[in-house]
Amino acid sequence: MPDYIHPRPRFISFLLCRCPRCGKDRVFPKSILNLKRFADTQYACQSCKLSYEPEPGFFFGAMYWSYAIMVALIVNLSIITWYLGLFDYAVFIIPAVIILLLPIIFRYSRMLMLYIVYPIMFKGRYKGEE
């Protein structure tokens, strides 16, 4: 069984959207600023050959992560706008911030699926045993 060592701490690999197993290859080939192609995900890691989608529909679970991120964002933005005395404008500020952050929320909800759910559900495949 190969032992995969990250070239950097796993949290940094997560933030850089690198492979959860080896930390070398990029999960998303295009820039987050490319609004037409920011959602493209590579099929597998070029270094360790980990498939990023172990079964059809694997990333449907990312909807739950993005929901949790959105709820946390709305609650925090509500508190911040209230604290700053801008709560009357929260109905405009919160949707604007959410729309601006949608590509980031989309990507990191997928990364949470890869870093948290993948090793639990597909332990053998993740460790390189299958």
Sequence and secondary structure as in RCSB ss.txt:
>XXXX:A:sequence
MPDYIHPRPRFISFLLCRCPRCGKDRVFPKSILNLKRFADTQYACQSCKLSYEPEPGFFFGAMYWSYAIMVALIV
NLSIITWYLGLFDYAVFIIPAVIILLLPIIFRYSRMLMLYIVYPIMFKGRYKGEE
>XXXX:A:secstr
      SS HHHHHHTTB TTTS SBS  S TT TTTTT   SB TTT  BS SSTTGGGGHHHHHHHHHHHHHH
HHHHHHHHTT GGGHHHHHHHHHHHHHHHHHHHHHHHIIIIIHHHHTHHHHHT  
